[in-house]
């Protein structure tokens, strides 16, 4: 019998146990449950097969917001096919494996420069501010074509817009400044397109994209390509520090790096839920009836700990290799920048651990503070020594 449940449970979606594990309530019981969500309620889908079914069916589970507002133009995460396909096809060629190979020397240089700066300053250092945040920020600036002399201000605006410790009005103001900056950058690029990603979009698709869409695409790439990788680098380092035998393998064995990156993506699942979706019609999922208009959230962190898919899913084990995790999503919205994120992690983790083979926490393990309620999970700071 199909069941419709209407009483929202008070289940914390983002809090992790011991900093890494989803709360037990989300790993047991109903695979589709009603939860409190942003002043209302939503359906939370927790098991991998059901999560994949939602992510693969954009006709039934729409990414488009109930009301389109300022800042949604060009944001592929907030569009459904065919509009999503129109935007995505313009970018696909910039994230091929060939393009990543060409970008690799520049990523290596950025990583080396920041490790050099950490070594010159000496311990202790905050791995978040000194390494994990600036490396992907500079890489994405390189890709987008942000002028070198404007990158410092660009990074500062980005940091303010993402700093959850700031009041909401300050973060909103910083986001507006970023929108305005990128709109101005697009105007300049239209006049003189370079060899970077924005220049390519202007040359090849300038007549198909408005200035607002170009700015929106740039902002999405900035946030998706910066915030996520930065948190993976910091949180991933902490995970390795808590598993020294696996840290040693990543440091000393090149063949261990790729599978370690995949296991970190699975085990950490720093994007808990992704973009909320809305059911476009009544639909049954895992014995539950979801009504048209209902908000649906997918638990990527729980799907990656599904015992039906992964043996002993709570155990961190870099020898698993790639097992089809959902750390980069699934379906039409599978992360376009996944090749870039993998490239950065494959370069950054071993480089950091080889440069500082005695790397360790500079504070007690229990004193590490996590970004518990952030949409992108991570640590607030990671003081380290060597």
C-alpha positions as CSV (number, residue, x, y, z in Angstrom):
1,X,0.0,0.0,0.0
2,X,1.3,3.4,-0.9
3,X,1.8,5.6,2.1
4,X,1.7,9.4,2.3
5,X,3.4,10.7,5.4
6,X,2.8,14.3,6.5
7,X,4.3,14.7,9.9
8,X,7.8,16.3,9.5
9,X,10.4,14.8,11.7
10,X,13.1,16.9,13.5
11,X,16.1,15.3,11.8
12,X,19.3,17.2,11.5
13,X,20.3,17.0,7.8
14,X,23.8,18.4,8.1
15,X,25.2,17.7,11.5
16,X,27.9,14.9,11.4
17,X,28.8,12.6,14.2
18,X,32.6,12.8,15.1
19,X,32.9,15.3,12.3
20,X,32.6,12.8,9.4
21,X,29.6,10.4,9.8
22,X,26.0,11.3,9.0
23,X,23.8,11.1,12.1
24,X,22.6,7.6,12.7
25,X,18.9,8.6,12.3
26,X,19.6,9.2,8.6
27,X,21.2,5.8,8.0
28,X,18.4,3.7,9.3
29,X,14.7,3.5,9.0
30,X,12.7,5.0,6.2
31,X,14.5,5.7,3.0
32,X,12.1,8.6,2.1
33,X,11.0,10.7,5.1
34,X,9.4,14.0,5.8
35,X,11.8,16.5,7.5
36,X,11.7,20.1,8.5
37,X,13.3,22.3,5.9
38,X,13.8,26.1,5.8
39,X,10.7,27.0,7.7
40,X,8.6,24.3,6.1
41,X,9.1,20.7,5.2
42,X,10.6,18.5,2.5
43,X,11.0,14.9,1.6
44,X,14.5,13.6,2.3
45,X,15.6,10.7,0.1
46,X,18.5,8.8,1.7
47,X,19.2,5.5,-0.1
48,X,21.4,5.4,-3.2
49,X,19.0,3.7,-5.6
50,X,16.2,6.2,-4.8
51,X,18.6,9.2,-4.8
52,X,19.8,8.1,-8.3
53,X,16.1,7.8,-9.4
54,X,15.5,11.4,-8.3
55,X,18.6,12.8,-9.9
56,X,18.1,11.0,-13.2
57,X,14.5,12.2,-13.6
58,X,14.5,16.0,-14.0
59,X,11.1,15.9,-15.6
60,X,9.5,14.7,-12.4
61,X,11.9,16.3,-9.9
62,X,12.7,19.8,-11.2
63,X,15.7,21.9,-10.3
64,X,14.0,25.2,-11.3
65,X,13.1,27.4,-8.3
66,X,9.5,28.2,-7.6
67,X,10.2,31.8,-8.4
68,X,13.1,32.9,-10.6
69,X,14.8,36.0,-9.2
70,X,17.9,38.1,-9.5
71,X,21.0,36.0,-9.9
72,X,19.4,32.9,-11.4
73,X,20.3,33.7,-15.1
74,X,23.1,31.4,-16.3
75,X,22.9,29.2,-13.2
76,X,22.7,25.7,-14.6
77,X,21.9,24.2,-11.2
78,X,18.6,26.1,-11.3
79,X,17.5,25.0,-14.7
80,X,16.0,21.9,-16.3
81,X,16.4,20.5,-19.8
82,X,16.3,21.8,-22.5
83,X,17.6,25.1,-21.0
84,X,20.2,23.2,-18.9
85,X,21.5,21.4,-22.0
86,X,21.8,24.7,-23.9
87,X,24.0,26.2,-21.3
88,X,26.0,23.0,-20.4
89,X,27.0,22.2,-24.0
90,X,28.7,25.5,-24.3
91,X,31.1,24.6,-21.4
92,X,31.6,20.9,-21.9
93,X,34.7,21.3,-24.1
94,X,36.5,23.2,-21.3
95,X,36.5,20.3,-18.9
96,X,37.7,17.5,-21.0
97,X,40.6,15.3,-19.9
98,X,42.8,16.9,-22.7
99,X,42.0,20.4,-21.3
100,X,42.9,19.2,-17.8
101,X,46.3,17.9,-19.0
102,X,47.0,21.3,-20.4
103,X,46.0,22.9,-17.2
104,X,48.0,20.6,-14.9
105,X,51.4,22.4,-15.0
106,X,49.6,25.6,-13.9
107,X,47.9,23.8,-11.0
108,X,51.2,22.3,-10.0
109,X,52.8,25.8,-10.0
110,X,50.0,27.3,-7.8
111,X,50.3,24.4,-5.4
112,X,54.0,24.7,-5.2
113,X,53.9,28.5,-4.7
114,X,51.6,28.1,-1.7
115,X,53.6,25.3,-0.2
116,X,56.7,27.5,-0.6
117,X,55.0,30.3,1.3
118,X,53.9,28.0,4.1
119,X,57.5,26.7,4.4
120,X,59.0,30.2,4.5
121,X,56.6,31.3,7.2
122,X,57.1,28.2,9.2
123,X,54.7,26.4,11.5
124,X,52.0,26.6,12.7
125,X,49.8,27.4,9.7
126,X,46.1,27.4,9.0
127,X,45.8,24.9,6.2
128,X,42.4,26.5,5.2
129,X,43.5,30.1,4.7
130,X,47.1,29.3,3.6
131,X,46.5,26.4,1.2
132,X,43.0,24.9,0.8
133,X,41.2,28.1,0.0
134,X,43.6,30.0,-2.2
135,X,44.7,27.1,-4.4
136,X,41.3,26.3,-6.1
137,X,40.5,30.1,-6.0
138,X,43.5,30.9,-8.1
139,X,43.0,27.9,-10.4
140,X,39.4,29.0,-11.2
141,X,40.6,32.6,-11.7
142,X,43.1,31.2,-14.1
143,X,40.4,29.3,-15.9
144,X,37.9,32.1,-16.1
145,X,40.5,34.8,-17.0
146,X,40.3,37.1,-14.0
147,X,43.1,39.6,-14.5
148,X,46.1,38.9,-12.3
149,X,46.1,42.3,-10.5
150,X,42.4,41.9,-9.6
151,X,42.6,38.4,-8.1
152,X,43.3,39.6,-4.6
153,X,40.2,41.7,-4.5
154,X,38.3,38.9,-6.3
155,X,39.3,36.4,-3.6
156,X,38.4,38.8,-0.8
157,X,34.9,39.3,-2.2
158,X,34.5,35.6,-2.5
159,X,35.7,34.9,1.0
160,X,33.2,37.5,2.4
161,X,30.3,36.0,0.4
162,X,31.1,32.5,1.7
163,X,31.9,33.4,5.4
164,X,29.0,32.0,7.3
165,X,30.2,33.8,10.5
166,X,29.2,37.1,8.9
167,X,25.7,38.5,9.1
168,X,23.5,37.6,6.2
169,X,23.3,41.2,4.9
170,X,27.1,41.4,4.7
171,X,27.3,38.1,2.7
172,X,24.4,39.3,0.4
173,X,26.3,42.5,-0.2
174,X,29.5,40.7,-1.0
175,X,27.5,38.4,-3.4
176,X,26.0,41.5,-5.2
177,X,29.6,42.9,-5.5
178,X,30.7,39.6,-7.1
179,X,27.7,39.8,-9.5
180,X,28.6,43.4,-10.4
181,X,32.3,42.6,-10.8
182,X,31.6,39.6,-13.1
183,X,29.1,41.6,-15.1
184,X,31.8,44.3,-15.6
185,X,34.4,41.6,-16.5
186,X,32.0,40.2,-19.1
187,X,31.6,43.6,-20.7
188,X,35.4,43.9,-20.9
189,X,35.8,40.4,-22.3
190,X,33.1,41.1,-24.9
191,X,35.3,43.9,-26.2
192,X,38.6,41.9,-26.1
193,X,38.1,38.1,-25.6
194,X,41.2,36.2,-24.5
195,X,42.1,32.6,-24.5
196,X,40.4,31.8,-21.2
197,X,37.0,30.3,-20.6
198,X,35.0,33.6,-20.7
199,X,36.8,34.6,-23.9
200,X,35.9,31.3,-25.4
201,X,32.2,31.7,-24.5
202,X,32.2,35.2,-26.0
203,X,33.9,34.1,-29.2
204,X,31.9,30.9,-29.7
205,X,28.6,31.7,-28.1
206,X,28.5,35.5,-27.5
207,X,25.3,35.9,-29.7
208,X,23.5,33.1,-27.7
209,X,24.3,34.4,-24.2
210,X,23.2,37.6,-22.5
211,X,25.6,39.5,-20.3
212,X,23.6,38.3,-17.3
213,X,23.9,34.6,-18.4
214,X,27.6,35.0,-18.9
215,X,28.0,36.5,-15.5
216,X,25.8,33.8,-14.0
217,X,27.9,31.0,-15.6
218,X,31.1,32.6,-14.3
219,X,29.7,32.9,-10.8
220,X,28.5,29.3,-10.7
221,X,31.9,28.1,-11.9
222,X,33.5,30.3,-9.3
223,X,31.5,28.9,-6.4
224,X,31.2,25.3,-7.6
225,X,34.9,25.2,-8.5
226,X,36.2,27.0,-5.4
227,X,34.1,26.3,-2.4
228,X,33.8,22.6,-2.9
229,X,37.4,21.8,-3.7
230,X,38.7,24.1,-0.9
231,X,36.6,22.1,1.7
232,X,37.7,18.8,0.2
233,X,41.4,19.7,0.5
234,X,41.1,20.8,4.2
235,X,38.6,18.1,5.4
236,X,40.4,15.4,3.3
237,X,43.7,16.3,5.0
238,X,42.1,15.9,8.4
239,X,40.6,12.5,7.4
240,X,44.1,11.4,6.3
241,X,45.7,12.7,9.5
242,X,43.2,10.5,11.4
243,X,44.3,7.5,9.3
244,X,48.1,7.7,9.3
245,X,48.6,4.5,7.4
246,X,46.5,5.7,4.5
247,X,48.1,9.1,4.7
248,X,51.5,7.4,4.2
249,X,50.2,5.5,1.2
250,X,48.9,8.8,-0.5
251,X,52.3,10.4,0.3
252,X,54.6,7.6,-0.9
253,X,52.7,5.6,-3.5
254,X,51.6,7.4,-6.7
255,X,49.2,4.5,-7.5
256,X,47.3,5.2,-4.2
257,X,46.4,8.8,-5.0
258,X,43.6,8.3,-7.5
259,X,41.6,5.7,-5.5
260,X,42.2,7.8,-2.4
261,X,40.6,10.8,-4.0
262,X,37.5,8.7,-4.9
263,X,37.2,7.3,-1.4
264,X,37.6,10.8,0.1
265,X,34.8,12.0,-2.2
266,X,32.6,9.1,-1.1
267,X,33.4,9.1,2.6
268,X,33.3,12.9,3.1
269,X,30.4,13.8,0.8
270,X,30.9,17.5,1.5
271,X,27.8,18.5,-0.4
272,X,25.1,17.0,1.8
273,X,22.0,17.6,-0.2
274,X,22.7,19.7,-3.3
275,X,19.9,21.9,-4.8
276,X,16.4,21.3,-3.6
277,X,14.0,19.9,-6.2
278,X,10.2,20.1,-6.6
279,X,8.0,17.3,-7.7
280,X,6.1,18.3,-10.9
281,X,3.5,15.6,-10.5
282,X,2.3,13.1,-7.9
283,X,4.9,10.3,-7.8
284,X,5.5,7.2,-5.7
285,X,9.1,6.6,-4.4
286,X,10.1,3.8,-2.0
287,X,6.5,3.3,-1.0
288,X,5.8,6.9,-0.3
289,X,3.6,9.2,-2.3
290,X,5.2,12.6,-3.0
291,X,2.7,15.2,-4.2
292,X,3.1,17.7,-7.0
293,X,4.8,20.9,-5.6
294,X,6.5,19.1,-2.7
295,X,10.2,19.9,-2.0
296,X,12.5,17.0,-2.4
297,X,16.0,16.8,-1.0
298,X,18.5,14.0,-1.7
299,X,21.0,12.9,0.9
300,X,24.2,12.5,-1.0
301,X,26.1,11.8,2.2
302,X,23.7,9.0,3.2
303,X,23.6,7.6,-0.3
304,X,27.4,7.3,-0.2
305,X,27.1,5.3,3.0
306,X,24.4,2.9,1.8
307,X,25.2,-0.6,2.9
308,X,23.3,-2.0,-0.1
309,X,26.0,-0.5,-2.3
310,X,29.2,-0.3,-0.1
311,X,30.4,-3.0,2.2
312,X,31.1,-1.6,5.7
313,X,30.4,1.9,4.4
314,X,31.4,3.8,7.5
315,X,35.0,2.5,7.2
316,X,37.4,4.9,5.4
317,X,39.5,2.7,3.0
318,X,41.4,4.2,0.1
319,X,42.0,0.7,-1.4
320,X,38.3,0.5,-2.4
321,X,39.1,2.5,-5.6
322,X,36.2,4.1,-7.5
323,X,32.9,2.5,-6.6
324,X,30.3,4.7,-8.3
325,X,29.9,7.3,-5.5
326,X,27.6,10.2,-5.8
327,X,30.1,12.8,-4.5
328,X,29.8,14.6,-7.9
329,X,26.1,14.0,-8.2
330,X,24.3,12.0,-10.9
331,X,22.3,12.5,-14.0
332,X,22.1,15.7,-16.1
333,X,23.4,17.7,-13.2
334,X,26.5,15.6,-12.6
335,X,29.3,18.0,-11.7
336,X,30.7,19.5,-14.9
337,X,33.9,20.4,-13.1
338,X,34.6,17.0,-11.7
339,X,37.7,16.5,-13.9
340,X,39.1,19.8,-12.6
341,X,38.3,18.9,-9.0
342,X,40.0,15.5,-9.4
343,X,43.0,17.2,-11.0
344,X,43.5,19.6,-8.1
345,X,43.1,16.9,-5.5
346,X,45.4,14.5,-7.2
347,X,48.1,17.2,-7.3
348,X,47.5,18.9,-4.0
349,X,47.3,16.0,-1.5
350,X,50.5,14.2,-2.3
351,X,52.4,17.5,-2.8
352,X,51.3,18.7,0.6
353,X,52.2,15.4,2.3
354,X,55.5,15.1,0.6
355,X,56.6,18.7,1.4
356,X,55.7,18.2,5.1
357,X,56.1,14.5,5.9
358,X,55.7,15.2,9.6
359,X,52.4,17.1,9.1
360,X,50.2,17.0,12.2
361,X,47.5,19.0,13.9
362,X,48.7,22.0,15.9
363,X,45.6,21.7,18.2
364,X,43.9,18.9,19.9
365,X,41.8,16.8,17.5
366,X,38.7,17.5,19.6
367,X,39.2,21.2,19.1
368,X,38.7,21.2,15.3
369,X,35.6,23.2,14.5
370,X,33.4,22.0,11.7
371,X,31.1,24.0,9.4
372,X,28.2,22.0,10.7
373,X,25.2,23.8,9.0
374,X,26.9,24.9,5.8
375,X,25.6,23.8,2.5
376,X,29.2,22.7,1.7
377,X,30.6,20.8,4.7
378,X,34.1,21.4,5.9
379,X,36.2,22.8,8.8
380,X,36.4,26.4,9.9
381,X,40.1,26.3,10.3
382,X,42.8,23.6,10.4
383,X,45.9,24.6,12.4
384,X,48.8,22.3,11.4
385,X,52.5,22.0,12.2
386,X,55.3,19.9,10.8
